[in-house]
Amino acid sequence: LSTWSDWSICSCSGMSGVNSGTRSRERSLLQNAIGTGSCAESSAEEICTCSNPVDCIVSDWGEWSICSHRCGSGEKYRTRTVQTEPEFNGTACPELADLGSCEEEACQQQCVHLLGSQVSGVVLATSLDGLSSPRDLAFSPTPGRHLGNFSSGQSFPTEGEEVWIANGNGHSITIVAGLGTDSQAVLTRKDRGWFHYMMNITAFSFNMQNSAGRDPGRDTFAYFATCQDNNNTYDGLKDPNFFQGPTLYDSSPAYKNLVRHDGGKCNPADECFFLHADMLHESPACPGIIHDPEEVSTYGSVYWAIDGVAGHLVRFDFQQPHGPGLMDHSIAAVRRYPEVQILRGRPGLHQGMAVDAAARTLYVAAAGSGYIHRVFMDSGQYTRTAREEYPVFSSQLPSFEYSIWACVKHDVFASGLNEPSGLALQNDQLFVAEHATGNLLIFDVSTGFQIQSYAASQPGLMGLTLSRDGHRLFGVNAATEELMEFRPLQACLEEAAPYAEPSYQRPASLVQDEDDLACSSNATIPDARLFVQVHSSTGYASNDSSVQNDSVMDSSAAALINRTDCEPNSSLNFDALLLGGWHCHRCLPDNCHDGGHCVPTQWSGYTCDNELHLNLLPGRSGSKSDDFVLDSQLVLQANRSYRLVVNSQGVPMHVACNELPVTSDVEVGILNIDMIEPFPDAVVGPGGLLFPIYLHGSTMTTVTA
């Protein structure tokens, strides 16, 4: 017999849906058997697996759903079901859901119940209270904790709401305690190194998330991050190097979150300064920032901000803040989203951001384009490292993640606005402050329809925020330097009707299709050279032991105090001064008040040459000078102003000239001594003279020694 032929095709004819059949093969007779010989079978058959395809069969389309919107343009859907599933490589099923458009009657504007039929901007604080180009504001999540009932020589209420305000021109934050009450009190604070950490502050945001169940030792609840609209010019003293970004602070008043200018613990009379808990440097000229209330990260220190130079949205995760007084920026994750192009407005113009935590949606004001962008925060994916394209970054170490993300889902939520600035979100309503007009615009989040517009303020309106209970709206006007509450003059007469259909829900298959964007990532390990900080000349990543050394008195760092090349384009990088332990330097702005000059102490801070301290000893009555500790005799120069920091609770004292008071009584706080003719000659307490004031120097009419 010949060799076997190939098997025939598996025969499944007439057996639709059956997955087995038969096949055969043959061989030919080459020689007949002779004698008792025999021949084997010349054909064979066996059971085989066949593929008789069964195509998918679906039903007809069902009826269209209800429209997603009760007015205006919306969407609707219809569905169909599978009647026969495909088998044996049959035709796959087509889409089972289909989207269509729908048109309802035109939407009509409505009264917004939070603001009523007409709104009034009630002024609660002004420049007389320390506001200086106020740009953003936020309510403290822990009112009364930071200031307590007494701080920096002032009494404060601990009841009621407490709002914090970012002062762009003051490079500071004004805290308004007991807001709107008879006992309302204000205090303005800044960072000792405001010229780097808080210069031209234009936005800030508190971590308000206190229900994420994080380890209390790691939770950054009540921290806040600031955003500075500058390119790291040290108040115009240095050419920009763009090494700028969000600064993180702990609002707890514990030492070292708050320090004196010499780095010591604050006492009740001292001027206190914020000391930053961390800083990242990838968003220069930043006009907006907001905390992300996500519940996944270990510390809860995720913030979204705007890089005003590149026009990008940037996500910062401080991951493990280095804490006050330290400088390690190597444990963090920074993600750039170049696809989300945000056109900034004029310099110093706040660009608000708002988060819908339930929908995981971020709204961003773009003053330059008149847009409100909408970004789906959990979309997008890693594509490549950012170190090569954006070589100014915080740390050279591999633990510092710096990446570019793409395929983020985003769109323009609203357009045609006149310099949109502050944003605030309440339920399904987005409040927008128009800087150029002073108007408040309110949008329905579900439909994007503009519900109403209110003439609420003069032009210059910037930041907006809601009270913690969400029932009151507040804002700041940078031009008029006012904090305002927007109150309804007359309540709305009708109940608000929803613009979206509450019962409408898009099928899950359509939602998934929309999210399936094609995105290619680059998993190539970055060139190791990219981990050598390109920006090492700032000092932040220098391998030179003269910087980043807060534990020993390095001789090279100490030598930085002798540098005199303060010109804007000199080789001296001012960032290195801070990292070398110098908050006071001839090249840096001087923080001392009333004409004083700072005297530096490396790693700690500085003192002021026109400031003295007077402290009442414990258990003493204060009736005589021996009951006090005074830095030195009051030998003061003519034509200078001095600050006497007094801590003498229960013992009021004042400055006198010829036995007549020239200042008010102070127990805990600052006594100002102005050495101008007629010269003050004594500090006087309840029992009379405590300390004489001696004149040192010359005037037009007097020469003394």
Secondary structure, DSSP 4 states (H G I P E B T S, - for coil): --PPPPPPPPB-TT-TT--EEEEEEE---SS---TT-----SEEEEEEE----B--EEPPP------SBSSSEEEEEEE--EEE--BTTPPPP--SEEEEEEE-SPP----BTTTBSEEEEEEEE-GGGT-SSEEEEEE-SSTTTTTTTEETTEE---SS--EEEEETTTTEEEEEESTTSTT-EEEEE-BTTHHHHTTTEEEEEE-----S---TTT--TTEEEEEE-S-S-TTTTS-----B--EEEE-S--TTTEE-TTS----TTS--EE--SEE--B-SS---EEE---S-SSS--EEEEEETTTTEEEEEE-SS---TT-----SEEEEEEEEEE----STT----EEEETTTTEEEEEETTTTEEEEEETT--EEEEESTTTS---S--STTEEEEEEE---EEEEE---SSEEEEEEETTEEEEEETTT-EEEEEETTT--EEEEEE-SSTTEEEEEE-TTS--EEEEETTTTEEEEEEEEE--SSPPPPSB-TT----HHHHHHHH--------PPPPGGGGS-TTGGGSTT---TTSS--SS--HHHHHGGG----STTSS--HHHHHHTT-SS-TTSPP--STT--EEEETTTEEEETTEEEEEEPTT---SSGGGEEESS-EEEETT-EEEEEEE-TT--BEEEETTEE-S--BSEEEEEEE--SSPP-EEEETTEEEEEEEEEEE-SS-EE-
